[in-house]
């Protein structure tokens, strides 16, 4: 040991003291009778060889030991020094977590257990024992002390789930896997304390299912599973430790039996009776009820219906109600009671999924559906719709156009039809309500009044059923064109050059083709105008060229022209044509119109000449009357403006609310208009001078000053010219209103702009006439007059 010149022999006495079932404090005889094992210190045997130390076996103690404190072992050192030996232990359970489980008597070396142990928390403790002298020096090397906690069956086995869920189809073969139930045990798995055994308790399908005792797998035991009998099984499972002899725990296993199509659907009735409305479709007629024991909502339960016989036209259809599994019969085509009043349908039903082979064989489910077609009032109809008719334009009232009748499909009932026009009815048409005769009640309008010459009338046919029904027929009436208008010359006057000139003549016709163009033009000879002096040349269907044949004297010539259209029969019109023959210049214009005028006057009658002269005289008198009235109106206006009546005289005083704040006041007049005249537009729009509202319109306007000069040095001349124009304006009264300035300014370099000081002498103006205006202007006459 440390401090000794030679190797000291030492022994460590280890007493293993394990007692089961002791209670209370350790007895003195127990502590003194413990066996002693000396463990000596290692010593050398020759150079390089060392004896091995003894290995202290683990100390075992049972968990849940209740006699506390409990002596575990006693440690002794063979090294005896004056004053004795001090013992101590360190490690988990002493000075490390969990603390306070073990303790040692420092003088005797006895190690005690101070609390009950739980193997599931700590299954062993590794401590170190120390032997010290009174000064704290180590007498022996630290010794390892291992304490093993022995297991007890103090934990029940636990299922991993409280409820296990499994599925299996009905009719499954024995040995079919359903589910696996698993459990755990916190005890030592190497002992019987954790040896688990599974079992099924009590009724509830225990004879139909088995469980593996060791693995917990659940399987089917028989083939008697039928979902229609029992759809869900609830099993009580048990697990026990100690191989089934120890602690137990239970859980629940819910097993759902899956459905297979082992039950075919069946009709609840052999025959079903329904009624179908006539002339209707997309209507449900009734339901075919079926029953099926398979799982509702599944393909094994849903029915599929088929019409096998009795519906060659495909007028019926059957669909499945997914909620009730009923078959709903509906109409997809309208039925006619007069053609067929009843149907007998043969219907079959089967599932959407095929039937299982293990299911019992059954005949195909069939049912008969008898459908009666109800008789309903059917609307009449026009067999020819639309119907085309025709009538000549201008046909007289009472002209028959057509007999437009409808048919009623209700042949078994005697029904009457009445006819009328749909709104708005035509004013020139009428329909006989009994026979359906369509005829005119007024003269037919011309063809041009209709688009493309067609008029569409809607004829209504209403029966006397309950409720009454109406049919609408379309009657397209073509208004035929007739030749009821003669062609008309478009221009009845013209000029013709005497030097082989020509005149283009045209005609028009109010009729439409083929009763209009091409036109035929003919000259009718007269005593004054022989036909051989003129010729007509075809130009196109509506125009001809008129030319003089030989020399024709200048003047006006009246020709009789006959125009004929191409209608059948043709219509013709004779019209006079006034031709002015004159000598033409190089451009083809007449040079001397006087001869033509004289010729026209010579050709006119005396009565026509008097009418023309009277009209000219009337126009002259009218113009003279207007001039006189305007003259008197202007005089009256001037008199009202400056009248003699003192009651009507009034002063025109212009009030100025402010004088201005000098040149520093920039809120009134913008001086930039004078300094930079090019920045601003002319003061008068479109160059028109301004006029006072109270100035008489008869007075001449003053000459407006010239444009604002571009150079600022010419502003003074510009202002002077404006003053001169204002002074010489006769329409301005003797007060300054020509130029208005918001402020005059203080200390301005420019002179006053008032018209009072504008002229150099008062001789320029004559104000003596102011005394004639009345006493209100007498003072002004004294100031400004001579």
C-alpha positions in Angstrom: 0.0 0.0 0.0 1.0 3.7 -0.3 3.6 4.8 2.2 4.9 1.2 2.9 8.4 0.2 1.7 7.3 -3.3 0.8 4.4 -5.0 -0.8 1.7 -5.5 1.8 -0.6 -8.3 1.8 -4.3 -7.4 2.0 -7.4 -9.3 2.0 -10.9 -8.2 1.3 -13.6 -10.1 3.1 -16.7 -10.1 1.1 -19.8 -11.5 2.8 -22.7 -12.3 0.5 -25.8 -12.2 2.6 -29.0 -12.8 0.8 -32.1 -13.6 2.7 -35.6 -13.7 1.3 -38.7 -12.7 3.3 -36.9 -10.9 6.2 -38.8 -8.0 7.8 -37.7 -5.2 10.1 -34.1 -4.2 11.0 -31.4 -6.8 10.5 -30.7 -8.9 13.6 -27.3 -8.9 15.2 -26.9 -12.6 14.8 -27.5 -12.3 11.1 -24.7 -9.7 10.7 -22.2 -11.8 12.7 -22.9 -15.1 11.0 -22.3 -13.9 7.4 -19.7 -16.0 5.5 -16.3 -14.4 4.9 -14.3 -14.6 1.7 -10.7 -13.1 1.7 -9.6 -11.5 -1.5 -5.9 -10.8 -1.2 -4.0 -8.1 -3.0 -2.2 -9.0 -6.2 1.4 -9.9 -5.8 4.2 -10.7 -8.2 5.6 -14.2 -8.7 8.9 -13.5 -10.3 9.7 -11.0 -13.0 6.8 -10.0 -15.2 4.1 -12.3 -13.7 1.2 -11.1 -11.6 -1.5 -13.3 -10.0 -5.0 -12.7 -11.1 -7.4 -11.1 -8.6 -10.6 -12.9 -7.6 -13.7 -11.9 -9.4 -16.6 -11.0 -7.0 -19.8 -12.6 -8.3 -22.9 -10.3 -8.6 -25.1 -9.9 -5.5 -28.7 -10.8 -6.2 -31.7 -9.2 -4.6 -35.4 -9.6 -5.4 -37.4 -6.6 -6.5 -40.2 -5.5 -4.3 -38.2 -6.7 -1.2 -40.2 -5.3 1.7 -37.9 -5.9 4.8 -36.1 -2.6 4.7 -33.3 -1.8 5.5 -31.9 -5.1 4.2 -28.3 -6.2 4.5 -26.8 -7.1 1.2 -23.0 -7.6 1.9 -20.2 -6.7 4.4 -16.8 -5.5 3.2 -13.6 -5.9 5.4 -10.0 -5.1 4.8 -7.1 -7.2 6.1 -5.1 -4.1 6.5 -5.2 -3.2 10.2 -3.9 0.2 11.2 -4.1 2.0 14.5 -7.4 3.8 14.5 -9.3 1.4 12.2 -10.6 1.5 8.6 -13.2 3.8 7.0 -15.5 2.2 4.3 -17.5 3.9 1.6 -19.4 3.1 -1.7 -20.1 5.2 -4.8 -22.2 4.9 -7.9 -25.8 4.8 -9.2 -28.2 4.4 -6.3 -25.8 6.0 -3.8 -24.4 9.4 -4.9 -25.8 9.2 -8.5 -29.4 9.0 -9.7 -31.5 7.4 -8.4 -30.0 8.4 -5.0 -30.5 6.9 -1.6 -31.2 3.3 -2.6 -28.0 1.8 -1.0 -25.9 2.8 2.1 -22.8 1.5 3.9 -21.8 1.5 7.6 -18.4 3.3 7.3 -17.0 1.4 10.3 -18.3 -2.1 9.8 -18.5 -2.1 6.0 -22.0 -3.4 5.9 -24.0 -2.5 2.7 -27.8 -2.0 3.1 -30.8 -1.8 0.8 -32.9 1.2 1.9 -36.0 1.0 -0.5 -37.9 -1.5 -2.6 -36.6 -2.0 -6.1 -38.4 -2.2 -9.5 -36.7 -4.3 -12.0 -38.6 -2.8 -14.8 -36.9 0.5 -14.0 -33.4 -0.7 -13.0 -32.4 -4.3 -13.4 -28.9 -3.9 -12.0 -26.5 -1.5 -10.2 -22.7 -1.2 -10.5 -21.0 0.3 -7.4 -17.4 0.8 -6.3 -16.3 0.1 -2.7 -13.4 2.0 -1.0 -11.3 1.3 2.2 -9.6 4.4 3.7 -7.6 5.2 6.8 -8.5 7.8 9.2 -6.5 10.4 7.3 -8.5 9.6 4.2 -5.7 7.7 2.5 -6.6 4.7 0.3 -5.8 1.4 1.9 -7.1 -0.9 -0.8 -7.7 -0.5 -4.5 -11.4 0.2 -5.3 -13.5 -2.9 -5.7 -16.4 -3.4 -8.1 -19.6 -4.4 -6.5 -22.5 -5.4 -8.9 -26.1 -5.8 -7.5 -28.6 -7.6 -9.7 -32.3 -7.1 -9.2 -34.3 -10.4 -9.6 -37.6 -10.3 -11.4 -41.0 -10.9 -9.8 -44.4 -11.3 -11.7 -45.7 -7.9 -10.8 -46.9 -6.7 -14.2 -50.0 -7.8 -16.1 -49.8 -8.4 -19.8 -51.4 -5.6 -21.9 -53.0 -5.8 -25.4 -51.6 -3.2 -27.8 -55.2 -2.1 -28.6 -58.4 -2.2 -26.6 -60.4 -3.1 -29.7 -59.1 -5.1 -32.7 -61.0 -4.9 -36.0 -61.0 -7.6 -38.7 -62.8 -8.5 -41.9 -63.8 -11.7 -43.5 -66.2 -12.6 -46.3 -69.1 -14.8 -45.7 -68.7 -18.4 -46.6 -64.9 -18.2 -46.2 -63.1 -21.6 -45.9 -61.9 -22.8 -42.4 -58.4 -21.5 -41.6 -58.9 -18.2 -43.3 -56.8 -15.5 -41.6 -58.9 -12.7 -40.0 -56.6 -10.6 -37.8 -53.8 -10.8 -35.2 -54.1 -9.7 -31.6 -50.8 -8.7 -29.9 -50.0 -8.1 -26.3 -46.9 -7.2 -24.2 -45.6 -7.8 -20.7 -43.2 -5.5 -18.8 -41.7 -8.4 -16.8 -38.5 -10.2 -17.7 -39.0 -11.9 -21.1 -36.5 -14.6 -20.1 -38.7 -15.8 -17.3 -42.2 -17.3 -17.1 -43.4 -13.9 -15.9 -43.6 -12.8 -19.5 -44.6 -16.1 -21.1 -48.0 -15.1 -22.7 -50.9 -17.3 -23.8 -53.9 -16.1 -25.9 -57.5 -17.4 -25.8 -61.1 -16.6 -26.8 -63.6 -16.2 -23.9 -67.3 -16.9 -23.8 -70.0 -17.0 -26.6 -70.4 -14.6 -29.5 -68.8 -16.6 -32.3 -66.1 -18.3 -30.3 -67.0 -21.6 -32.0 -66.7 -20.0 -35.5 -63.2 -18.6 -34.9 -60.0 -19.9 -33.3 -56.9 -18.1 -32.0 -53.4 -19.2 -31.9 -52.3 -19.4 -28.2 -48.8 -18.2 -28.8 -49.0 -15.8 -31.8 -52.5 -14.4 -31.3 -53.7 -15.0 -34.9 -57.4 -15.3 -35.4 -58.8 -17.6 -38.1 -62.1 -19.0 -39.2 -63.0 -22.4 -37.8 -66.2 -23.2 -39.9 -67.8 -22.3 -43.2 -71.1 -21.2 -41.5 -70.4 -17.5 -41.8 -73.5 -15.9 -43.4 -73.7 -12.1 -43.5 -77.5 -12.2 -43.9 -77.7 -14.1 -40.6 -74.9 -12.3 -38.6 -73.0 -9.4 -40.1 -70.8 -8.5 -37.1 -69.1 -10.7 -34.4 -67.8 -9.3 -31.1 -65.2 -11.6 -29.5 -63.7 -11.3 -26.0 -59.9 -12.0 -26.1 -57.8 -12.9 -23.1 -54.0 -13.0 -22.6 -52.3 -14.4 -19.5 -48.6 -14.6 -18.4 -46.9 -17.5 -16.6 -48.0 -19.5 -19.6 -51.6 -19.0 -18.8 -51.3 -19.4 -15.1 -50.4 -15.8 -14.1 -52.0 -12.4 -14.5 -54.6 -11.8 -17.3 -56.0 -9.0 -19.4 -58.9 -8.9 -21.9 -59.7 -7.0 -25.1 -62.4 -6.9 -27.8 -62.2 -8.2 -31.3 -64.8 -6.9 -33.8 -65.1 -9.0 -37.0 -67.1 -7.8 -39.9 -68.5 -10.3 -42.3 -68.2 -9.1 -45.9 -71.0 -9.6 -48.4 -71.0 -11.7 -51.5 -73.7 -11.8 -54.1 -75.3 -15.0 -52.9 -78.9 -13.8 -53.0 -80.7 -12.8 -56.3 -83.2 -9.9 -56.3 -86.9 -10.7 -56.5 -90.1 -8.7 -57.4 -92.5 -8.1 -54.6 -95.4 -8.5 -57.1 -96.0 -10.5 -60.2 -98.0 -7.8 -61.9 -97.9 -4.0 -61.8 -100.5 -1.6 -63.2 -99.7 2.0 -64.4 -101.3 4.8 -66.5 -99.4 6.9 -69.1 -100.5 10.3 -70.3 -101.0 10.9 -74.0 -98.7 13.1 -76.0 -96.2 13.5 -73.2 -92.7 12.3 -72.5 -90.0 12.4 -69.8 -92.7 11.4 -67.3 -92.3 8.8 -64.5 -95.2 6.3 -64.6 -94.5 4.2 -61.5 -92.2 1.9 -59.5 -91.3 -1.8 -59.6 -90.5 -2.9 -56.0 -87.9 -5.6 -55.5 -86.2 -7.2 -52.5 -82.6 -8.4 -52.0 -81.0 -9.8 -48.9 -77.5 -8.7 -49.8 -75.8 -5.6 -48.4 -77.8 -2.5 -49.3 -76.0 0.0 -51.5 -73.4 -2.6 -52.7 -73.3 -3.9 -56.3 -74.5 -7.2 -54.9 -77.7 -5.4 -53.9 -78.3 -2.9 -56.7 -80.8 -4.1 -59.2 -80.7 -3.8 -63.0 -84.0 -4.0 -64.9 -84.6 -5.0 -68.5 -87.7 -4.8 -70.7 -87.9 -8.1 -72.5 -91.2 -7.8 -74.4 -94.0 -5.4 -75.2 -92.1 -2.3 -76.2 -91.0 -2.6 -79.9 -90.9 1.2 -80.4 -88.7 1.9 -77.3 -91.3 4.2 -75.7 -90.5 3.1 -72.2 -87.3 3.1 -70.0 -86.5 1.7 -66.6 -83.8 3.2 -64.2 -82.8 2.0 -60.7 -83.4 4.2 -57.7 -80.0 3.9 -55.8 -81.7 4.5 -52.4 -84.6 2.1 -52.5 -83.5 -0.2 -55.3 -86.8 0.2 -57.0 -87.2 0.2 -60.8 -88.7 3.5 -62.1 -90.6 3.2 -65.4 -90.7 6.4 -67.5 -91.8 7.5 -70.9 -89.1 8.5 -73.5 -91.5 8.8 -76.4 -94.9 10.4 -76.6 -97.9 7.9 -76.8 -100.9 8.3 -79.0 -104.1 7.1 -77.5 -105.8 6.9 -80.9 -103.1 4.6 -82.2 -102.7 2.4 -79.1 -104.3 2.6 -75.7 -102.5 -0.1 -73.7 -99.2 -1.9 -73.3 -98.1 -5.1 -71.6 -94.4 -5.1 -70.7 -92.4 -8.2 -69.5 -89.6 -7.0 -67.2 -86.7 -8.9 -65.6 -84.4 -7.9 -62.8 -80.9 -9.0 -61.7 -78.0 -7.6 -59.8 -75.3 -5.4 -61.2 -72.7 -7.9 -60.0 -72.8 -11.5 -61.2 -74.2 -14.1 -58.8 -71.6 -16.2 -56.9 -71.1 -19.7 -58.0 -71.7 -20.9 -54.5 -75.1 -19.2 -54.3 -78.2 -21.5 -54.8 -79.5 -21.5 -58.3 -82.7 -19.6 -58.9 -85.0 -18.8 -61.9 -84.8 -15.3 -63.5 -87.1 -12.9 -61.7 -89.9 -11.7 -64.0 -92.9 -9.4 -63.7 -95.6 -8.1 -66.0 -96.3 -4.3 -66.2 -99.7 -3.3 -67.7 -99.7 0.4 -68.9 -103.0 2.1 -69.9 -102.6 5.2 -72.2 -104.9 8.0 -71.1 -106.9 9.9 -73.7 -106.0 13.7 -73.7 -107.1 16.6 -75.8 -104.6 17.0 -78.6 -103.8 20.2 -80.3 -104.9 20.6 -83.9 -102.3 20.9 -86.6 -102.0 22.2 -90.1 -100.9 19.5 -92.6 -99.3 22.0 -94.9 -97.2 24.3 -92.8 -96.1 26.7 -94.1 -98.5 27.1 -97.0 -97.8 29.5 -99.9 -100.5 31.5 -101.7 -100.5 34.5 -104.1 -102.7 37.6 -104.8 -102.3 40.5 -107.2 -101.4 43.9 -105.9 -104.4 46.2 -106.0 -106.9 43.3 -105.8 -110.3 44.5 -104.7 -111.8 43.5 -101.3 -113.4 40.0 -101.2 -110.6 38.4 -103.3 -110.1 34.8 -102.1 -106.6 33.8 -101.4 -106.8 30.3 -99.8 -108.8 28.0 -97.6 -106.4 27.2 -94.8 -107.8 24.5 -92.6 -106.3 22.4 -89.8 -106.8 18.8 -88.7 -107.6 17.5 -85.2 -106.0 14.2 -84.1 -108.8 13.6 -81.7 -110.9 11.6 -84.2 -113.0 9.8 -81.5 -114.4 13.1 -80.3 -116.4 15.5 -82.4 -114.5 18.7 -81.9 -115.0 22.0 -83.8 -112.2 24.3 -84.9 -112.3 28.1 -85.1 -109.8 30.2 -87.1 -108.4 33.6 -86.5 -105.3 35.7 -87.2 -102.5 36.0 -84.8 -101.6 39.4 -83.4 -101.1 41.8 -85.0 -103.5 41.0 -87.8 -103.2 42.5 -91.2 -105.7 45.2 -92.0 -106.3 44.0 -95.5 -106.8 40.3 -94.6 -109.6 38.5 -92.9 -110.2 34.9 -92.0 -113.6 33.2 -91.8 -113.7 31.7 -88.2 -115.8 28.7 -89.4 -114.3 27.6 -92.7 -110.8 29.1 -92.6 -111.3 31.0 -95.8 -108.6 33.7 -96.2 -109.6 36.7 -98.3 -109.0 40.4 -98.7 -111.1 43.0 -96.9 -109.3 46.0 -98.5 -107.4 46.7 -101.6 -104.1 44.8 -101.7 -101.1 47.1 -101.1 -98.5 47.3 -103.9 -95.8 44.7 -104.0 -93.1 47.3 -103.1 -94.7 47.7 -99.7 -93.6 44.1 -98.7 -90.1 42.8 -98.4 -89.3 40.6 -101.4 -93.0 40.9 -102.2 -94.0 38.4 -99.5 -96.3 38.8 -96.5 -96.4 36.2 -93.8 -99.7 35.8 -91.9 -100.1 33.5 -88.9 -103.4 31.7 -88.8 -104.6 30.2 -85.5 -106.9 27.1 -85.2 -108.4 26.5 -81.8 -110.5 23.5 -80.7 -113.2 23.3 -78.1 -111.5 20.8 -75.9 -110.9 21.1 -72.2 -108.5 22.9 -72.0 -108.8 24.3 -75.5 -105.6 23.9 -77.6 -104.4 26.0 -80.5 -102.4 25.3 -83.6 -100.4 28.0 -85.5 -100.1 27.8 -89.3 -97.9 30.1 -91.4 -99.4 31.4 -94.6 -96.9 33.0 -97.0 -98.7 35.3 -99.4 -96.9 36.5 -102.4 -98.1 39.8 -103.7 -97.9 39.6 -107.5 -96.8 42.6 -109.5 -99.2 43.9 -112.1 -98.6 46.5 -114.8 -100.7 49.3 -113.4 -98.3 52.2 -114.0 -97.2 53.7 -117.3 -93.6 54.8 -117.7 -92.7 58.4 -117.0 -90.1 60.6 -118.6 -87.4 61.5 -116.0 -86.5 64.9 -117.6 -88.9 66.9 -119.7 -86.6 69.8 -120.7 -83.1 69.9 -122.1 -80.6 71.8 -124.2 -79.3 70.6 -127.5 -76.4 72.0 -129.5 -77.3 73.0 -133.0 -74.1 71.6 -134.3 -74.8 67.9 -134.4 -75.5 67.6 -130.7 -77.3 64.9 -128.8 -79.5 64.7 -125.7 -79.7 61.7 -123.3 -83.3 61.0 -122.3 -84.3 58.5 -119.5 -87.6 57.1 -118.2 -88.7 55.4 -115.0 -91.6 53.2 -114.0 -93.2 52.6 -110.6 -93.8 49.0 -111.5 -91.3 46.2 -110.9 -89.8 43.9 -113.5 -91.0 42.4 -115.7 -93.6 45.2 -116.0 -91.0 48.0 -116.3 -87.9 48.3 -118.5 -86.9 47.9 -121.2 -88.8 50.9 -122.5 -89.7 51.8 -126.0 -89.5 55.4 -127.1 -91.4 56.9 -130.1 -91.7 60.5 -131.5 -95.2 61.5 -132.3 -95.2 64.0 -135.3 -97.1 67.3 -134.8 -97.9 70.2 -137.1 -95.1 72.3 -135.7 -92.6 69.6 -135.2 -92.4 66.9 -137.9 -91.0 63.6 -136.8 -88.4 63.5 -139.6 -86.5 66.4 -138.1 -85.5 64.3 -135.0 -84.1 60.8 -134.4 -84.0 58.5 -131.4 -81.1 56.0 -130.8 -81.3 53.1 -128.4 -78.8 53.6 -125.5 -79.9 51.0 -122.9 -83.1 49.6 -121.4 -84.1 52.9 -119.8 -82.3 55.6 -121.9 -82.3 56.9 -125.6 -80.3 59.5 -127.4 -82.2 62.4 -129.1 -80.5 64.0 -132.1 -81.5 66.7 -134.6 -81.8 65.5 -138.2 -80.4 68.3 -140.4 -80.5 71.9 -139.5 -82.9 72.8 -136.7 -83.5 76.5 -136.0 -82.3 77.8 -132.6 -85.0 78.2 -130.0 -87.3 76.1 -128.0 -89.0 73.1 -129.7 -91.8 71.0 -128.1 -91.7 67.4 -129.0 -94.4 64.7 -128.3 -92.7 61.6 -126.9 -94.5 58.2 -126.5 -93.0 55.8 -123.9 -94.1 52.2 -123.6 -93.0 49.6 -120.9 -92.6 45.8 -121.3 -95.6 44.7 -119.2 -98.3 42.4 -120.3 -100.4 44.1 -121.4 -98.0 47.0 -121.9 -98.7 50.5 -120.7 -97.7 53.7 -122.4 -97.6 57.4 -121.7 -97.4 60.5 -124.1 -95.4 63.4 -122.7 -94.2 66.8 -124.1 -90.5 67.3 -124.3 -89.1 70.9 -124.3 -85.8 71.1 -126.2 -83.7 74.3 -126.3 -81.6 74.4 -129.5 -78.7 76.8 -129.2 -75.2 77.4 -130.6 -72.6 75.9 -128.3 -69.0 76.9 -127.6 -66.0 74.6 -127.6 -67.0 73.1 -124.3 -70.5 72.2 -125.4 -72.3 75.0 -123.5 -75.0 77.2 -125.0 -73.7 80.7 -125.9 -77.0 82.6 -126.5 -79.7 81.8 -124.0 -81.8 84.8 -125.0 -83.1 83.0 -128.1 -84.1 80.1 -126.1 -85.9 82.3 -123.7 -87.7 84.1 -126.4 -88.6 80.8 -127.9 -90.0 79.6 -124.7 -92.0 82.8 -124.2 -93.4 82.5 -127.7 -94.4 78.9 -127.1 -96.3 79.8 -123.9 -99.9 80.7 -123.8 -101.2 84.1 -122.7 -102.6 82.8 -119.4 -99.3 81.2 -118.4 -97.5 84.4 -119.3 -99.8 86.4 -117.0 -99.3 84.0 -114.2 -95.6 84.4 -114.4 -95.7 88.2 -114.5 -98.1 88.3 -111.5 -95.8 86.1 -109.5 -92.8 88.3 -110.2 -94.8 91.5 -109.2 -95.9 89.8 -106.0 -92.3 88.9 -105.1 -91.2 92.5 -105.7 -93.9 93.9 -103.4 -93.0 91.4 -100.7 -89.3 92.5 -100.8 -90.3 96.2 -100.7 -92.5 95.6 -97.6 -89.7 93.8 -95.8 -87.3 96.7 -96.5 -89.8 99.3 -95.2 -90.4 97.3 -92.0 -86.7 97.0 -91.3 -86.2 100.7 -91.8 -88.9 101.6 -89.2 -87.7 99.0 -86.8 -84.2 100.4 -86.7 -85.5 104.0 -86.1 -87.7 102.7 -83.3 -84.7 101.0 -81.8 -82.6 104.1 -81.9 -85.4 106.1 -80.3 -85.7 103.6 -77.5 -82.0 103.7 -76.9 -81.7 107.6 -76.5 -85.4 108.7 -76.2 -86.8 112.0 -75.1 -88.7 110.5 -72.2 -87.1 111.4 -68.9 -88.8 108.5 -67.2 -86.9 106.1 -69.5 -83.6 107.8 -69.0 -81.2 106.2 -66.6 -77.5 106.4 -65.8 -75.3 103.5 -66.7 -72.9 103.6 -63.8 -70.1 101.0 -63.6 -69.2 100.2 -60.0 -65.6 99.3 -59.3 -65.3 97.6 -55.9 -61.6 98.0 -55.6 -59.0 100.4 -56.8 -56.1 98.0 -56.7 -53.0 97.7 -54.7 -50.4 99.2 -57.0 -48.0 97.5 -59.3 -47.2 95.1 -56.6 -50.7 93.7 -56.7 -50.5 90.8 -59.1 -54.0 89.4 -58.4 -55.8 91.7 -60.8 -54.5 92.4 -64.3 -51.8 90.1 -65.7 -49.1 92.5 -66.8 -47.4 89.7 -68.7 -49.9 90.3 -71.5 -48.1 93.5 -72.2 -44.6 92.4 -71.5 -44.9 89.1 -73.5 -47.7 89.5 -76.1 -46.7 86.4 -78.0 -47.7 84.2 -75.1 -51.4 85.1 -75.4 -54.0 84.6 -78.1 -55.6 87.7 -79.8 -58.1 89.5 -77.6 -60.9 89.1 -80.2 -61.7 85.5 -81.4 -61.4 84.9 -85.1 -60.3 88.5 -85.7 -63.8 89.9 -85.1 -63.9 93.2 -83.1 -65.9 93.4 -79.9 -69.2 95.3 -79.8 -70.9 96.8 -76.8 -74.2 95.2 -75.9 -75.9 98.6 -75.6 -74.6 100.0 -78.8 -77.0 100.4 -81.7 -76.6 97.9 -84.5 -76.9 100.6 -87.1 -73.7 102.3 -86.0 -70.5 101.2 -87.9 -68.0 99.2 -85.9 -64.7 100.9 -85.1 -61.5 99.7 -86.6 -60.0 97.3 -84.2 -56.3 98.0 -83.2 -53.7 96.0 -85.0 -52.2 92.9 -83.5 -50.2 93.2 -80.2 -46.6 94.1 -81.2 -44.0 91.5 -80.7 -41.5 94.0 -79.4 -42.2 95.5 -76.0 -40.9 98.9 -77.1 -43.9 99.3 -79.4 -46.5 98.9 -76.6 -46.9 102.6 -76.1 -47.8 103.0 -79.8 -50.2 100.1 -79.5 -52.0 101.6 -76.5 -52.3 105.0 -78.2 -53.8 103.4 -81.3 -56.3 101.7 -79.1 -57.3 104.9 -77.4 -57.7 106.7 -80.7 -60.0 103.9 -81.9 -62.0 104.1 -78.7 -62.3 107.9 -78.9 -63.5 107.8 -82.5 -66.1 105.1 -81.9 -69.5 106.7 -82.4 -71.3 103.9 -80.7 -69.7 104.5 -77.3 -71.4 106.9 -74.8 -69.3 109.6 -73.2 -68.0 107.4 -70.4 -65.1 105.1 -70.5 -66.1 101.5 -71.2 -63.9 100.6 -74.1 -61.0 99.3 -72.0 -61.5 98.1 -68.5 -58.6 97.7 -66.1 -58.9 96.1 -62.7 -56.4 98.5 -61.1 -54.6 101.6 -62.2 -51.5 101.1 -60.2 -49.4 103.3 -57.9 -46.3 105.1 -59.2 -46.7 103.6 -62.7 -44.4 104.9 -65.4 -47.3 104.9 -67.9 -49.8 107.7 -68.1 -53.5 107.5 -67.3 -55.6 105.3 -69.6 -58.9 107.1 -68.9 -60.7 108.4 -71.9 -61.2 111.7 -70.1 -57.6 112.5 -70.6 -57.1 110.6 -73.7 -57.4 113.5 -76.1 -55.2 116.5 -76.1 -58.1 119.0 -76.5 -61.8 118.9 -75.9 -62.2 120.3 -79.4 -62.0 116.7 -80.8 -65.4 115.8 -79.4 -68.8 117.5 -79.7 -70.8 117.1 -76.5 -73.4 119.8 -77.1 -76.0 117.3 -78.0 -75.9 116.1 -74.3 -78.2 119.0 -73.4 -80.9 117.5 -75.5 -80.9 114.3 -73.4 -82.5 116.0 -70.4 -81.6 117.6 -67.1 -79.6 114.5 -65.9 -77.0 115.1 -68.7 -77.0 118.9 -68.3 -74.0 118.9 -66.1 -72.0 116.8 -68.5 -72.9 119.2 -71.3 -71.5 122.1 -69.3 -68.3 120.2 -68.5 -67.5 118.9 -72.0 -69.6 121.1 -74.3 -68.7 124.4 -76.0 
